[in-house]
């Protein structure tokens, strides 16, 4: 591991549409983040529990088959109550999401969104400067659970 990897925040991206997962992962990687990704809640939990360094931000689709994004976030937050969560969805937030958003260190981003909006929201949740340097990809790394 080089020093870029050690200082990069780790983001776990979860969406049941693989093309969106890949696009979001590439966007976040270009912004200097270390990225892990999965296409369902079960795989995401496996990645989350084994992540080293630990996940700093969970970016998850709100509505996924099987485990929803809210259910995934609750499972992850049971291990780390300080985990930042960014929900994404093409549908309106339901009561379960409204209740979770009120818990703090949570945000919602409606699909479709611009890559710059995703980066800005991720950096804001992590209390990073929105204009933080993002040109070094050397320290970025994308991993996927196969």
C-alpha positions in Angstrom: 0.0 0.0 0.0 1.2 3.4 -0.8 0.6 6.5 1.3 -2.2 7.7 -1.0 -4.2 4.6 -0.1 -3.6 5.0 3.6 -5.1 8.5 3.6 -8.0 8.0 1.3 -11.5 7.5 2.7 -13.0 4.2 2.0 -16.4 4.1 0.3 -18.7 1.1 -0.1 -21.0 1.5 -3.2 -24.1 -0.7 -3.4 -26.7 -0.8 -6.2 -28.5 -3.7 -7.8 -27.8 -2.2 -11.2 -24.2 -3.1 -12.0 -23.7 -0.4 -14.6 -24.6 2.3 -12.0 -22.4 0.7 -9.4 -19.5 0.8 -11.8 -20.1 4.4 -12.8 -20.4 5.6 -9.2 -17.3 3.6 -8.2 -15.3 5.2 -11.0 -16.5 8.6 -10.2 -15.6 8.2 -6.5 -12.3 6.7 -7.4 -11.5 9.7 -9.6 -12.3 11.9 -6.6 -9.5 10.2 -4.6 -11.6 7.6 -2.6 -10.7 4.0 -2.0 -13.8 2.2 -3.4 -15.4 -1.2 -2.6 -18.6 -2.2 -4.4 -21.3 -4.9 -4.5 -24.6 -5.4 -6.2 -26.7 -6.6 -3.3 -27.0 -6.2 0.5 -25.5 -9.6 1.4 -22.3 -9.1 -0.7 -22.1 -5.6 0.7 -22.2 -6.8 4.3 -19.5 -9.3 3.6 -17.3 -6.5 2.1 -18.2 -4.1 4.9 -17.3 -6.6 7.7 -13.9 -7.5 6.0 -12.9 -4.0 4.9 -9.4 -2.9 6.0 -9.2 0.0 6.5 -12.9 0.2 7.6 -15.6 1.8 5.5 -16.0 5.5 6.1 -19.1 6.0 3.8 -21.8 3.7 2.6 -23.4 4.8 -0.7 -26.4 2.6 -1.2 -29.5 2.4 -3.4 -32.5 2.9 -1.2 -34.7 0.3 -2.9 -33.0 -3.0 -3.8 -34.4 -6.5 -4.0 -33.8 -8.6 -1.0 -32.1 -6.3 1.6 -33.1 -2.6 1.1 -30.6 0.2 1.5 -32.0 1.1 4.9 -31.8 -2.4 6.1 -28.2 -2.6 4.9 -27.3 0.7 6.6 -28.8 -0.5 9.9 -26.7 -3.7 9.8 -23.6 -1.7 9.0 -24.3 0.9 11.7 -24.8 -1.8 14.3 -21.0 -2.3 13.9 -20.2 1.4 13.6 -22.8 4.0 14.7 -20.6 6.8 13.2 -20.8 5.4 9.7 -21.8 8.0 7.1 -24.6 6.9 4.7 -25.6 8.4 1.3 -28.9 6.9 0.0 -29.5 7.2 -3.7 -32.8 6.4 -5.5 -35.0 7.1 -8.4 -38.1 6.9 -6.1 -39.3 9.1 -3.4 -38.1 8.4 0.2 -40.5 6.4 2.3 -41.2 6.8 6.1 -38.3 4.3 6.9 -35.8 6.5 5.0 -37.2 9.8 6.5 -36.7 8.3 10.0 -33.1 7.2 9.2 -32.2 10.6 7.6 -33.1 12.3 10.9 -30.4 10.2 12.7 -27.7 12.5 11.3 -24.6 11.8 9.1 -27.1 10.7 6.4 -28.1 12.2 3.1 -30.3 11.4 0.1 -29.4 12.0 -3.6 -32.1 11.5 -6.2 -31.4 9.7 -9.4 -30.5 10.7 -12.0 -27.6 12.9 -10.6 -24.4 14.3 -12.0 -21.1 12.8 -11.1 -20.1 16.1 -9.6 -23.1 16.0 -7.3 -22.1 12.5 -6.1 -18.6 13.6 -5.3 -19.7 16.8 -3.6 -22.2 15.0 -1.4 -19.7 12.2 -0.5 -17.1 14.8 0.5 -19.6 16.9 2.4 -20.7 13.8 4.4 -17.1 13.0 5.2 -16.5 16.7 6.2 -13.9 17.0 3.5 -13.3 20.2 1.6 -15.4 20.0 -1.6 -12.4 21.2 -3.6 -10.0 18.6 -2.1 -7.3 17.4 -4.6 -8.7 14.6 -6.8 -6.0 14.2 -9.5 -4.1 11.3 -7.9 -5.5 7.9 -8.9 -2.4 6.2 -7.8 -3.8 5.7 -4.3 -7.2 4.7 -5.4 -8.3 1.1 -5.6 -11.6 -0.5 -6.6 -12.5 -3.9 -5.3 -15.5 -6.0 -6.0 -16.9 -9.1 -4.4 -17.1 -11.8 -7.0 
